[in-house]
Amino acid sequence: MKKYVLAAFVFAVAFTFAVGCAPKKKEVEIEGTATVDGTPIDLGIVQFFNDKSEGGGNVQDGRYTAKVPTGELTVRISGYQYTGPMPEVPEPAPGAPPSAPPQRPRKAITPEDMWQKPTMKITVNKGGTYDLEFKSEK
């Protein structure tokens, strides 16, 4: 019986050590500007990925921040440019249910293929600034 208890203990210690020493996925925080044909993206999403993992973030007023894996990454983006000011919304009538929040008018400035078939690649070895300058095929 003692042999089985000792064997179970040795296995448990070895398993704990092996799991604890497994390589961790390294991620870093990056930031920068995001433009399409020189025009800043006012509102959008950017995603970075490779064979093993992915990360991403939001684009706001031409800038993004994202937590991403290290190594060579493919970048996909979907973005919009504002086309007018925020609309004014009248005060709802007393007792009326609240209306949906207004949205600022915008138009897509990233072609669909920048998301569906991304071609931009960057290499991220450490956190820092990485400016993304996308070129559409006009």
Phi, psi and omega in degrees: 000320180297326179299318181292321178295316179296317179297317178297319179296314179299316178298316181298317179294315180296318179296315179299317180295317181296316180293319181293334182262003179298142181297134179271145176290120182275125177236149177225160177263130177233164179209171176161190178263156178226118181229156172236119182052038178084354181264124179298143176277120182285324184209130180183188180228139176232138181230139179239132181208158171222195183297331191254333184202177181209166176200173180181186181190184180261151174252131180218124178054041175082003181233151178225158167226145182205150171257121189226157173287161177272163179110192178282128184234143170269142184243130173237150184214149172225125186214161182229158174238134178292141181245000180186177181284167176296130181289149176277140181243126179293153178296133180293153178295150179304132179084350180283147177293151180295145178270166178296146179297146180290155176239139178292136180297140182207165176225149178292135176242358176254127176299152183303327183291343176291339175260314185288320182226069184294144179238343181290136177231143173224158175247123181246114177254337180206166178296160179150203184258129177225105179279135182251113181245096181276144177241124175272158179264088181273000000 
